[in-house]
Amino acid sequence: MKRIGFLSFGHWSPAPGSGTRSGADALRQTVELAVAAEELGIDGAFVRVHHFARQLASPFPLLAAIGVKTSTIEIGTGVIDMRYENPLYMAETAAAADLLAGGRLQLGVSRGSPEPAWHGAEAFGYSMDPEEARQKTALFRAAIAGAGVVPADSGGQPGSALLAVQPQSPGLAERIWWGAGSRDTAVWAAEQGMNLMSSTLLLEDTGVPFDELQAEQIALFHEAWATAGHEREPRVSVSRSVMPVTSDLDRRLFGRDANEDQVGWLDGALSRFGRTYSGDPDRIADELARDAAVQAADTLLLTVPSQLGVDYNARMLETIARDIAPAIGWSPRNVAEPIA
């Protein structure tokens, strides 16, 4: 079954005209949008995590707040930069958020993307080494799976028993996604038994359209998953910017988008960026139905222009749900009653 969710970067700015003028606005509006999305039957509320920027940064208090204000919608990240994380503390906070949400956490992690800070993870006390980010991820996954990670104290010396972090949230270990920026990292994620989260850019370019390159990445992921012999079925998400134009305001904001892939240098690699889908909803529906990666994934995450406020984004999601998403095989499920 196809799922759709929104993905918010939580941009905020005190500039005149911004509908999200402070960090408090960004956090509260994300919760409000998740509630509105659940009432529409949208399947997921996901947040992007960035540091040293006017965007969402510390995900677990926010995810916990969404979890207690909703009842059915999946909540998640896309993605957490593991270079900035203490894996054992993260295991505790992730489990707490998942328990508060009743087991609805879908946690996207990765080695991170370019940040505005120079060696920002070092300011947090951690290494910038991508390989250490993978090692942290392995420790985090072991911890949320219930493994003992530290010896018990036995009369002032380490004992033979190993203690696990608490609390534990059963099933969370199977709901970890790796944000893969290339075909090779998608294969690695499959070998590790993590779900695949593919974004609107890939840190490679072979000259083919973005959706075909991403579909190849997904096919390689599934092939590696089968070869590894994992018993459960994996999940795969892709992200798209979908901006239906149904009003004069929409036309002023998004009516001039070129709707084309972009190629450029990012993080030292020639990268391909996915196009925006903007324009008439019927045309977008037809184009998304022919997007090879959207068809190959089970989950489509829709980036939202958070600075336009909750009402605008809720109306946009309603238009997508009603007029666009059925073309890719989606239908609303688990429509929840508002929580008082």
C-alpha positions as CSV (number, residue, x, y, z in Angstrom):
1,M,0.0,0.0,0.0
2,K,1.3,3.4,-0.9
3,R,1.7,5.9,2.0
4,I,2.2,9.7,1.9
5,G,3.5,12.0,4.5
6,F,4.8,15.5,4.9
7,L,8.4,16.5,5.5
8,S,9.0,19.8,7.2
9,F,12.4,21.5,7.5
10,G,10.8,23.9,10.0
11,H,12.3,27.1,8.5
12,W,11.5,30.2,10.5
13,S,12.4,33.9,10.0
14,P,11.5,37.1,11.8
15,A,11.4,38.9,8.4
16,P,8.1,40.7,7.5
17,G,5.7,38.4,5.7
18,S,6.9,35.2,7.3
19,G,4.2,33.0,8.8
20,T,6.7,31.3,11.0
21,R,8.6,34.0,12.8
22,S,10.3,32.2,15.7
23,G,11.6,28.9,16.8
24,A,8.5,28.6,19.0
25,D,6.3,29.1,15.9
26,A,8.2,26.5,14.0
27,L,7.7,23.9,16.7
28,R,4.1,24.6,17.5
29,Q,3.1,24.8,13.9
30,T,4.7,21.5,13.1
31,V,2.6,19.9,15.8
32,E,-0.5,21.7,14.5
33,L,0.2,20.6,10.9
34,A,0.6,16.9,12.0
35,V,-2.8,17.1,13.7
36,A,-4.4,18.6,10.6
37,A,-2.6,16.0,8.3
38,E,-3.9,13.1,10.4
39,E,-7.5,14.4,10.1
40,L,-7.0,14.4,6.3
41,G,-5.8,10.7,6.4
42,I,-2.2,11.6,5.6
43,D,0.0,8.7,6.8
44,G,3.1,10.5,8.1
45,A,4.5,13.6,9.8
46,F,8.3,13.8,9.3
47,V,10.8,16.5,10.2
48,R,14.2,17.3,8.8
49,V,17.0,17.9,11.4
50,H,19.6,20.7,10.9
51,H,21.9,22.4,13.3
52,F,23.1,26.0,13.6
53,A,20.3,27.2,11.4
54,R,16.8,28.6,11.8
55,Q,15.3,25.2,11.2
56,L,14.2,22.2,13.3
57,A,17.1,20.8,15.3
58,S,16.2,18.7,18.3
59,P,13.7,16.2,17.1
60,F,12.7,14.1,20.1
61,P,10.8,16.7,22.2
62,L,8.9,17.7,19.0
63,L,8.2,14.1,18.0
64,A,7.0,13.3,21.5
65,A,4.6,16.3,21.4
66,I,3.2,15.2,18.1
67,G,2.9,11.7,19.4
68,V,0.6,12.7,22.3
69,K,-1.5,15.1,20.2
70,T,-2.2,12.4,17.5
71,S,-3.2,8.8,17.5
72,T,-2.6,7.2,14.1
73,I,-0.1,9.1,12.0
74,E,3.4,7.9,11.7
75,I,6.0,10.4,13.1
76,G,9.6,10.4,12.0
77,T,12.8,12.2,10.9
78,G,14.3,12.6,7.5
79,V,17.1,12.5,8.7
80,I,19.1,12.8,11.9
81,D,22.8,13.5,11.4
82,M,24.5,10.8,13.5
83,R,27.7,12.8,13.6
84,Y,26.0,15.1,16.2
85,E,24.6,12.3,18.4
86,N,25.4,10.4,21.6
87,P,24.0,7.0,20.5
88,L,23.0,5.8,24.0
89,Y,21.3,9.0,25.0
90,M,19.6,9.0,21.6
91,A,18.4,5.4,22.3
92,E,16.7,6.6,25.5
93,T,15.0,9.6,24.0
94,A,13.9,7.7,20.9
95,A,12.4,5.0,23.0
96,A,10.6,7.5,25.1
97,A,9.1,9.3,22.1
98,D,8.1,6.0,20.5
99,L,6.4,4.9,23.7
100,L,4.5,8.1,24.0
101,A,3.4,7.7,20.4
102,G,2.3,4.1,20.9
103,G,5.0,2.7,18.5
104,R,4.5,5.0,15.6
105,L,8.1,6.3,15.3
106,Q,9.9,5.9,11.9
107,L,13.4,7.1,12.5
108,G,15.5,8.3,9.6
109,V,19.3,8.5,10.3
110,S,22.4,9.1,8.2
111,R,26.0,10.3,8.3
112,G,24.6,13.8,7.6
113,S,24.5,16.4,4.9
114,P,26.3,19.7,4.4
115,E,25.7,22.1,7.4
116,P,26.3,25.8,7.7
117,A,28.8,25.3,10.6
118,W,32.4,24.5,10.0
119,H,32.9,21.1,11.7
120,G,29.7,21.6,13.7
121,A,29.7,18.1,15.1
122,E,33.1,18.8,16.8
123,A,31.5,21.8,18.6
124,F,29.1,19.1,20.0
125,G,32.1,17.1,21.1
126,Y,32.1,14.5,18.4
127,S,34.0,13.5,15.3
128,M,33.2,14.5,11.7
129,D,34.3,11.1,10.4
130,P,31.5,9.5,8.4
131,E,32.7,6.1,9.4
132,E,32.2,6.9,13.1
133,A,28.7,8.0,12.2
134,R,28.1,4.4,11.0
135,Q,29.7,3.0,14.2
136,K,27.4,5.2,16.3
137,T,24.4,4.0,14.3
138,A,25.4,0.4,15.0
139,L,25.6,1.1,18.7
140,F,22.3,3.0,18.7
141,R,20.6,0.1,16.9
142,A,22.0,-2.4,19.3
143,A,20.8,-0.3,22.3
144,I,17.3,0.1,21.1
145,A,17.2,-3.7,20.4
146,G,17.9,-4.3,24.0
147,A,21.5,-5.3,24.0
148,G,23.6,-4.8,27.1
149,V,25.9,-1.9,26.5
150,V,27.6,-1.2,29.9
151,P,28.8,-3.5,32.7
152,A,26.9,-3.4,35.9
153,D,28.7,-2.0,39.0
154,S,29.7,-4.8,41.2
155,G,31.1,-3.4,44.5
156,G,33.1,-0.7,42.8
157,Q,34.3,-2.7,39.9
158,P,32.7,-3.9,36.6
159,G,30.6,-6.9,37.0
160,S,29.8,-9.7,34.5
161,A,26.3,-8.5,33.7
162,L,25.7,-6.0,31.0
163,L,23.0,-3.4,31.4
164,A,20.7,-2.2,28.6
165,V,19.4,1.4,28.3
166,Q,15.9,2.1,29.5
167,P,13.2,2.5,28.6
168,Q,12.9,-0.1,25.8
169,S,10.3,0.3,23.0
170,P,9.6,-3.1,21.3
171,G,9.7,-3.0,17.5
172,L,11.6,0.3,17.2
173,A,14.7,-1.5,16.0
174,E,12.8,-2.5,12.8
175,R,11.7,1.1,12.1
176,I,15.1,2.6,11.5
177,W,15.8,4.1,8.0
178,W,19.1,5.0,6.5
179,G,19.2,8.2,4.4
180,A,21.2,7.1,1.4
181,G,22.7,9.6,-1.0
182,S,24.1,7.1,-3.5
183,R,23.5,3.6,-4.9
184,D,26.4,2.2,-2.9
185,T,25.1,3.5,0.4
186,A,21.6,2.1,-0.4
187,V,23.2,-1.3,-0.8
188,W,25.1,-0.9,2.5
189,A,21.8,0.0,4.2
190,A,20.2,-3.1,2.9
191,E,23.0,-5.3,4.1
192,Q,22.6,-3.7,7.6
193,G,18.9,-4.4,7.6
194,M,17.7,-0.8,7.7
195,N,14.9,0.7,5.6
196,L,15.8,3.1,2.8
197,M,15.1,6.8,2.9
198,S,16.1,8.5,-0.4
199,S,15.8,12.3,-0.7
200,T,15.4,14.9,-3.4
201,L,19.1,14.7,-4.3
202,L,21.7,12.1,-4.9
203,L,25.4,12.6,-4.5
204,E,26.2,11.2,-8.0
205,D,25.0,11.7,-11.5
206,T,25.0,9.3,-14.5
207,G,23.2,11.5,-16.9
208,V,19.8,9.8,-16.6
209,P,16.8,11.7,-15.2
210,F,16.6,11.8,-11.4
211,D,13.7,9.5,-11.0
212,E,15.4,6.8,-13.1
213,L,18.6,7.1,-11.1
214,Q,16.7,6.9,-7.9
215,A,14.7,3.9,-9.1
216,E,18.0,2.2,-9.9
217,Q,19.1,2.9,-6.3
218,I,15.9,1.4,-5.0
219,A,16.3,-1.7,-7.2
220,L,19.8,-2.2,-5.9
221,F,18.6,-1.9,-2.4
222,H,16.0,-4.6,-2.8
223,E,18.4,-6.9,-4.5
224,A,21.0,-6.5,-1.7
225,W,18.2,-7.0,0.9
226,A,17.2,-10.3,-0.7
227,T,20.8,-11.4,-0.9
228,A,21.3,-10.6,2.8
229,G,18.4,-12.9,3.7
230,H,16.5,-10.6,6.0
231,E,13.2,-12.0,6.9
232,R,11.0,-8.9,7.0
233,E,9.9,-6.8,4.1
234,P,11.8,-3.5,4.0
235,R,10.3,-0.1,3.4
236,V,11.5,2.6,1.0
237,S,10.6,6.3,0.9
238,V,11.4,9.1,-1.6
239,S,10.8,12.8,-1.2
240,R,9.3,15.2,-3.7
241,S,8.4,18.9,-3.7
242,V,4.8,19.0,-4.9
243,M,3.2,22.4,-5.2
244,P,-0.3,22.4,-6.8
245,V,-1.3,25.7,-8.2
246,T,-4.9,26.4,-7.5
247,S,-5.0,30.1,-6.5
248,D,-3.4,33.4,-7.4
249,L,-1.1,33.1,-4.3
250,D,0.1,29.7,-5.5
251,R,0.7,31.1,-8.9
252,R,2.8,34.0,-7.5
253,L,4.8,31.6,-5.3
254,F,5.3,28.6,-7.5
255,G,4.0,29.4,-11.0
256,R,7.4,30.0,-12.5
257,D,9.3,26.9,-11.4
258,A,11.1,25.2,-14.2
259,N,10.0,21.7,-13.1
260,E,13.4,20.3,-14.2
261,D,16.2,18.3,-12.6
262,Q,19.3,20.2,-11.5
263,V,22.9,19.1,-11.6
264,G,25.6,20.7,-9.5
265,W,28.4,20.2,-7.0
266,L,27.5,19.4,-3.4
267,D,29.8,18.0,-0.7
268,G,32.6,17.4,-3.2
269,A,30.5,15.4,-5.6
270,L,28.6,16.0,-8.8
271,S,25.0,15.6,-7.7
272,R,21.6,15.4,-9.2
273,F,18.7,17.2,-7.6
274,G,15.1,16.2,-8.2
275,R,12.7,18.5,-9.9
276,T,9.7,20.3,-8.3
277,Y,6.3,19.3,-9.4
278,S,4.3,22.5,-9.6
279,G,1.3,23.5,-11.7
280,D,-2.2,22.2,-12.3
281,P,-3.1,19.3,-10.0
282,D,-4.2,17.0,-12.9
283,R,-0.9,17.5,-14.7
284,I,1.1,16.8,-11.5
285,A,-1.0,13.7,-10.9
286,D,-0.1,12.4,-14.4
287,E,3.6,13.2,-14.0
288,L,3.9,11.7,-10.6
289,A,2.2,8.5,-11.8
290,R,5.0,8.2,-14.3
291,D,7.8,9.0,-11.8
292,A,9.8,5.7,-11.7
293,A,11.1,6.2,-8.1
294,V,7.7,7.2,-6.7
295,Q,6.3,4.0,-8.2
296,A,9.1,1.9,-6.8
297,A,8.8,3.3,-3.2
298,D,6.1,2.5,-0.7
299,T,6.2,6.0,0.9
300,L,6.2,9.4,-0.6
301,L,7.3,12.3,1.6
302,L,6.1,15.8,0.5
303,T,8.2,18.7,1.4
304,V,6.2,21.6,2.8
305,P,6.9,25.4,2.7
306,S,6.8,25.8,6.4
307,Q,7.1,29.6,6.5
308,L,3.7,29.9,4.8
309,G,2.0,28.7,7.9
310,V,-0.3,25.8,9.0
311,D,-3.4,26.9,7.1
312,Y,-1.6,27.2,3.8
313,N,0.1,23.8,4.2
314,A,-3.0,22.0,5.4
315,R,-4.9,23.2,2.3
316,M,-2.0,22.2,0.1
317,L,-2.0,18.7,1.6
318,E,-5.7,18.5,1.3
319,T,-5.4,19.3,-2.5
320,I,-2.7,16.7,-2.9
321,A,-4.6,14.0,-1.0
322,R,-7.8,14.7,-3.0
323,D,-6.6,15.5,-6.5
324,I,-3.0,14.1,-6.9
325,A,-2.2,11.2,-4.6
326,P,-4.9,8.8,-5.9
327,A,-3.0,8.7,-9.2
328,I,0.0,7.0,-7.5
329,G,-2.2,4.4,-5.8
330,W,-2.8,6.1,-2.5
331,S,-6.1,6.2,-0.6
332,P,-6.7,7.7,2.9
333,R,-6.5,5.3,5.8
334,N,-6.8,5.6,9.6
335,V,-8.5,8.9,9.5
336,A,-8.5,10.0,13.2
337,E,-11.0,12.0,15.2
338,P,-9.4,15.2,16.6
339,I,-7.8,14.8,20.0
340,A,-9.1,17.3,22.6
